[in-house]
Amino acid sequence: MAPELHELLRSLRVWDPEVTALPPFDPATAPAAPLPLFTRWFAEAVAAGQTEPHTMSLATADAEGLPDVRIVMLHGADDDGWSFATHTHSRKGGHLAGRPYAALAFYWPVLGRQVRVRGSVGAAPARRGRRICTPVPPGRWRRR
């Protein structure tokens, strides 16, 4: 490791339970359906001022099984699952077409919480997709 990177990493704050306690959580008390708990924690993250609490990591795998991850925006969650938008011809769209499974991770450091979701993936009905994918004014987007 480069010495500069090593020193920079050593200078960063590490989660110290003596300074900042993690919120209590007993998995045995979690509801059978995850959505109510997720919704409550999401609302708490918003109320606590978490920056962009709706951003999440999306992990997929390519045809060879190699993982890939990127940040996407949550568009909704309901009993059918968690929704995000992608183009079917994008890299992630190709991954999901070939291996229709994904994992999501939300991280809300202001609360000391993370949420992981994984499972099968399917396309939303076209009507729902059009509702989610509202146009972005041209001055606000760019290709990365």
Rosetta blueprint (number, residue, H / E / L):
1 M L
2 A L
3 P H
4 E H
5 L H
6 H H
7 E H
8 L H
9 L H
10 R H
11 S H
12 L L
13 R L
14 V L
15 W L
16 D L
17 P L
18 E L
19 V L
20 T L
21 A L
22 L L
23 P L
24 P L
25 F L
26 D L
27 P H
28 A H
29 T H
30 A L
31 P L
32 A L
33 A L
34 P L
35 L H
36 P H
37 L H
38 F H
39 T H
40 R H
41 W H
42 F H
43 A H
44 E H
45 A H
46 V H
47 A H
48 A L
49 G L
50 Q L
51 T L
52 E L
53 P L
54 H L
55 T E
56 M E
57 S E
58 L E
59 A E
60 T E
61 A E
62 D L
63 A L
64 E L
65 G L
66 L L
67 P E
68 D E
69 V E
70 R E
71 I E
72 V E
73 M E
74 L L
75 H L
76 G E
77 A E
78 D E
79 D L
80 D L
81 G E
82 W E
83 S E
84 F L
85 A L
86 T L
87 H L
88 T L
89 H L
90 S L
91 R H
92 K H
93 G H
94 G H
95 H H
96 L H
97 A H
98 G H
99 R L
100 P L
101 Y E
102 A E
103 A E
104 L E
105 A E
106 F E
107 Y E
108 W E
109 P L
110 V L
111 L L
112 G L
113 R E
114 Q E
115 V E
116 R E
117 V E
118 R E
119 G E
120 S E
121 V L
122 G L
123 A L
124 A L
125 P L
126 A H
127 R H
128 R H
129 G H
130 R H
131 R H
132 I H
133 C L
134 T L
135 P L
136 V L
137 P L
138 P H
139 G H
140 R H
141 W L
142 R L
143 R L
144 R L
